[in-house]
Amino acid sequence: MSLFLETDLTDIFKSKKILIVDDNEKTIQLLGDFLKSNGDFITSVAKNGKEAIERTINYKPDLILMDINMPVMDGVEACNKIKEKEDLKDIPIIFLTAQKSIEDKVKALDAKGNDFITKPFYEEELMLRLKLHLEFADSRKKIKSTLEKTNELLENIDQSVFWINKKGVVLSPSSKTEDFMGLKIEDLPILDTLYKDLEQGSKDKITSFLEQISTIKKENWEKVQKALPENIPYFYKEKEKKTFKAKYKPFWDKEDSITKIMFILDDKTETESQ
């Protein structure tokens, strides 16, 4: 094994599961021996597209090396069927294509394959492409896991969190804001949703605030945000009243101008009624 592989790839390749899909015994042997000698891989084999789908469902490989032209079912059809499955679609698939076949390369990309390598392949190229796609897949899993944990956290707190833009329009909610408010608020003005039950005097202050929002600078934020109410009455479900305590966090661009404002709401209804 080369020094390059030892220092840069060993940890990345450790215990990664690779599915080799090819109907040519020599190619299977070549790829299997090569992977065994260049990383701590766990390999499995399928000899046609139908077997590839079955192995992928049961084996859940970290990456698939897929030939295109095979009996029973070719690699293109197999790739399409794998990518249709929600729990398999993020598995990277690298196609093995003929050296001079432009048609195969077009098919590979058309089938939502992640990459292709021409046969006969160069060892250095194969290892670098494996590294690239395995690293990307790992990063994607980490991001997905983080988002799932964040969403789970937001779903289990008593706060509602969302943003408005510089025009006072509600952006996509990041927590269960829609249910919390009793109506859909995304893409609607804040004055017609969260602030709908404020007194007219408070609404006038908010309108003035929104008109000057593009000119507000960081050093003035603490002063001007006082125009935004801290305690918000809200009526829903046949005039049942809720009371929210609001905190506001602005997001700034490089010119110290506000791009959007985060609203963090605590439901204080039960506390106040006690």
C-alpha positions, 0 to 999 in steps of 0.5 A, spaced: 500 500 500 502 506 498 504 512 503 498 516 500 493 511 501 495 509 508 495 517 511 489 519 507 484 514 506 485 508 511 480 512 516 475 514 511 475 507 508 475 503 515 469 498 515 465 501 509 461 496 505 462 496 498 457 493 493 460 490 486 455 489 481 458 486 475 456 480 471 464 479 469 467 474 474 474 477 472 472 484 473 469 482 480 475 479 482 479 485 480 475 490 484 475 485 490 482 484 490 484 491 489 479 494 495 481 488 499 489 491 498 487 498 499 482 499 505 479 496 510 472 495 506 467 490 507 465 487 500 459 484 497 457 482 490 451 482 485 451 479 478 445 483 475 441 489 476 435 485 480 440 482 485 443 489 486 437 491 488 436 485 493 443 486 496 442 494 496 435 493 500 438 487 505 445 489 505 445 497 505 452 498 502 455 505 503 457 505 496 455 501 489 460 500 483 455 498 478 456 495 471 451 498 466 450 492 461 448 486 464 443 480 463 436 480 467 436 487 469 441 492 466 445 497 471 441 503 469 434 500 471 437 498 477 440 505 479 433 508 477 429 503 482 434 504 487 434 511 487 426 511 487 427 508 494 427 513 500 432 509 505 436 508 499 436 514 494 443 517 498 447 511 497 452 513 492 452 509 485 459 509 481 458 506 474 463 502 470 463 504 463 466 502 457 472 506 455 469 509 448 462 508 450 459 515 450 452 512 450 454 509 456 456 515 460 450 519 458 446 513 460 450 513 467 448 520 468 441 520 466 440 514 471 441 519 477 448 515 478 453 519 482 459 518 477 462 513 472 469 510 471 471 508 465 474 501 464 480 499 464 480 503 470 486 507 474 487 505 481 489 512 483 482 514 480 478 509 483 481 510 490 480 518 489 473 517 487 471 512 492 474 517 497 470 523 494 463 520 494 464 516 501 466 523 504 460 526 501 455 521 503 458 521 511 457 529 511 450 528 508 448 523 514 451 528 519 447 534 516 441 530 516 442 527 523 443 534 526 437 537 522 433 531 525 435 532 532 434 540 531 427 538 529 425 534 534 428 539 539 423 544 536 417 539 536 418 538 544 419 545 546 414 550 548 417 555 544 414 557 537 420 560 532 419 563 526 422 569 521 419 575 518 423 579 512 424 586 512 417 587 509 414 584 515 412 578 511 412 571 515 418 566 512 418 559 513 416 556 520 422 552 523 417 550 529 410 548 529 408 555 528 402 553 524 399 549 529 401 553 535 397 560 531 391 556 529 392 558 522 397 558 516 401 564 517 407 563 512 407 568 507 402 573 510 404 579 513 405 579 521 400 585 522 395 580 519 397 574 523 401 574 530 399 581 531 392 581 529 389 582 536 394 588 538 391 595 539 391 600 533 396 604 537 401 598 537 400 596 530 401 603 528 408 603 532 410 596 528 408 599 521 413 605 523 418 600 525 417 596 518 418 602 514 424 604 517 427 597 518 432 598 512 435 603 515 436 600 522 443 599 524 446 594 530 448 600 535 440 602 534 437 596 535 436 595 542 432 602 542 428 601 536 426 594 538 422 597 543 416 598 538 415 591 537 411 588 543 413 584 548 407 581 551 402 579 545 395 577 546 392 572 541 385 570 540 383 563 536 378 558 537 372 562 538 375 568 541 379 563 546 385 568 548 392 566 549 398 570 551 405 570 548 411 573 551 416 575 545 423 575 544 426 578 537 433 576 534 435 580 528 440 577 522 445 582 519 448 582 512 455 585 511 453 592 511 450 591 518 443 591 515 437 587 517 436 581 513 430 578 517 428 578 524 427 571 528 421 571 533 421 566 539 415 566 542 413 563 549 406 561 551 404 564 557 397 563 557 397 558 563 402 562 567 398 568 567 391 564 569 394 561 575 
